[in-house]
């Protein structure tokens, strides 16, 4: 499977060496990586490996590799057998493969949920409210006598965008929205 970069495989191979990373340290790294991705631990907070006999520079590389593999596996919705093949390629001992598989299965849905929220998609519009205001005067001029429309666009992420415009600006906006709607209609017929 080519979903995991070679550098990650190399980092995970280091994790399989008990002289560099103990089994307990590997379990701590896995848990810390998952909790960091899920936002339960600050990203600059390092796992506490002070009680473990471990090489700290190797532990950092292992942490990065574990994080990438967890995310890639969740992204591709790997099943336990597929993940097992990747872990076999890394040469991890059985106990460490089991620890990784257990954590992956435990956090898989949370990781997939977190990944689904990553991206550059615009929020959806769920509601529109409007209000017509008549301004008699303001701080600079005694008499203004103008209409102002306030339009509130409510999004599915809970945010709200407020637009304040005159009648002409509102007509211009409505015209552009109609043009966009027609263009979308034409594009969907192709």
C-alpha positions in Angstrom: 0.0 0.0 0.0 1.4 3.3 -1.0 -0.7 5.5 1.3 2.2 5.9 3.7 5.4 7.7 2.8 8.7 5.9 3.0 9.9 8.3 5.7 6.9 7.2 7.9 7.7 3.5 7.3 11.3 4.3 8.3 10.2 6.1 11.5 7.9 3.2 12.4 10.7 0.7 11.9 12.7 2.6 14.5 9.7 2.2 16.9 10.1 -1.5 16.6 13.6 -1.5 18.1 13.3 -2.1 21.9 16.7 -0.6 22.4 15.5 2.8 21.1 11.8 2.8 22.1 10.4 0.6 24.8 6.9 -1.0 24.4 5.5 1.2 27.1 7.0 4.3 25.5 5.4 3.3 22.2 2.0 3.0 23.8 2.4 6.5 25.4 3.4 7.9 22.0 0.4 6.4 20.3 -2.0 7.7 22.9 -0.4 11.2 22.8 -0.5 11.3 19.0 -4.2 10.5 18.9 -5.0 13.0 21.7 -3.0 15.7 20.0 -4.7 15.2 16.6 -8.1 15.2 18.4 -7.2 18.5 20.1 -7.3 17.2 23.6 -3.6 18.0 24.1 -1.7 21.1 23.0 0.4 20.4 19.9 3.6 21.7 21.5 3.1 19.5 24.6 5.4 16.5 24.3 4.6 13.1 25.8 6.2 12.3 29.2 8.8 9.6 28.5 11.0 10.5 31.4 10.3 7.2 33.2 11.0 5.2 30.0 14.3 4.1 28.7 14.0 5.8 25.3 16.0 7.9 22.8 14.1 11.2 22.7 15.1 12.1 19.1 13.9 8.7 18.0 10.7 9.2 20.1 10.0 12.4 18.2 10.4 10.7 14.8 8.3 7.8 16.1 5.6 10.3 17.2 5.5 11.9 13.8 5.3 8.6 12.0 2.5 7.3 14.3 0.5 10.5 13.8 0.8 10.3 10.0 -0.1 6.6 9.9 -3.1 7.1 12.1 -4.4 10.0 10.0 -3.7 8.3 6.7 -5.3 5.0 7.9 -8.4 7.0 9.1 -8.5 9.0 5.9 -8.6 5.9 3.8 -10.9 4.1 6.2 -8.5 1.1 6.4 -9.7 -2.1 7.9 -7.7 -3.9 10.6 -6.3 -6.4 8.0 -5.0 -3.6 5.7 -3.5 -1.7 8.7 -1.9 -5.0 9.8 -0.1 -5.4 6.4 1.4 -1.9 6.7 2.5 -2.6 10.3 4.0 -5.9 9.1 6.0 -3.9 6.5 7.3 -1.7 9.3 8.6 -4.7 11.2 6.9 -3.9 14.5 6.7 -6.6 17.2 3.3 -8.2 17.7 2.7 -6.4 21.0 3.3 -3.0 19.4 1.1 -3.9 16.3 -1.7 -4.9 18.7 -1.3 -1.6 20.6 -1.4 0.4 17.4 -4.4 -1.5 16.1 -6.3 -1.1 19.4 -5.8 2.6 19.4 -6.7 3.0 15.8 -9.9 1.1 16.2 -10.7 3.0 19.4 -10.1 6.5 17.8 -10.9 5.7 14.2 -14.4 7.4 14.1 -13.2 10.4 16.1 -10.2 10.8 13.7 -12.5 10.5 10.6 -14.8 13.1 12.1 -11.9 15.4 12.8 -10.6 14.9 9.2 -14.0 15.6 7.8 -13.9 19.1 9.3 -10.6 19.9 7.7 -10.7 21.6 4.3 -11.6 24.7 2.4 -15.3 24.4 1.9 -17.6 27.4 2.4 -20.2 27.1 5.1 -23.8 26.5 3.9 -26.4 29.2 4.1 -29.3 28.0 6.4 -31.4 31.1 6.9 -31.8 34.7 5.8 -33.5 37.4 7.8 -34.0 41.0 6.7 -35.1 44.2 8.2 -36.0 47.6 6.7 -34.8 50.7 8.7 -35.7 54.3 8.1 -33.0 56.7 9.2 -34.2 60.2 10.0 -30.9 61.6 11.0 -27.3 60.7 12.0 -24.5 62.3 14.0 -23.2 64.4 11.2 -26.3 65.5 9.4 -29.6 66.5 11.1 -31.8 65.1 8.3 -30.9 61.9 6.3 -34.3 60.5 5.4 -33.0 57.3 3.8 -34.0 53.6 3.8 -31.5 51.0 4.9 -31.9 47.3 4.5 -30.2 45.0 7.0 -29.8 41.4 5.8 -28.6 38.6 8.1 -27.2 35.5 6.5 -27.0 32.6 8.9 -24.6 29.8 8.3 -24.5 26.2 9.3 -21.4 26.7 11.4 -23.3 29.1 13.7 -21.8 32.3 12.3 -23.9 35.2 10.9 -23.0 37.7 8.2 -24.8 41.0 8.3 -25.1 43.2 5.3 -26.4 46.8 5.4 -27.3 48.4 2.1 -29.5 51.0 0.4 -32.3 50.2 -2.0 -30.1 50.5 -5.1 -27.4 48.3 -3.6 -30.0 45.7 -2.6 -31.4 45.7 -6.2 -27.9 45.2 -7.5 -27.3 42.3 -5.2 -30.6 40.7 -6.1 -29.7 41.1 -9.8 -26.3 39.4 -9.3 -27.8 36.6 -7.4 -30.3 36.0 -10.2 -27.4 35.9 -12.7 -25.5 33.4 -10.5 -28.6 31.2 -10.2 -29.2 31.2 -14.0 -25.5 30.3 -14.6 -25.8 27.5 -12.1 -28.9 26.2 -13.8 -27.2 26.3 -17.2 -24.2 24.5 -15.8 -26.3 21.7 -14.2 -28.0 21.0 -17.6 -24.7 20.3 -19.3 
